């Protein structure tokens, strides 16, 4: 992710994350094996019905996106479980 002091370093924040509605966020389960424990953010891009899961890893030198994953969920009805599956 961009360095707050030198924005030219690091990967860009996904443009659809800016202004998105955060559905939920939290730590990844230990069993996920993500570096730094991992942070998961489920968000809905502005003007979209899609929900995307951003998974971040981090260490002393910074944080980065491990992956972005579209989730199959009807946000008007329910939220996805931790595996991205409708309950």
Helices and strands as residue ranges (DSSP letters): G 15-17, E 21-27, G 30-32, G 35-37, E 39-44, E 51-59, E 62-71
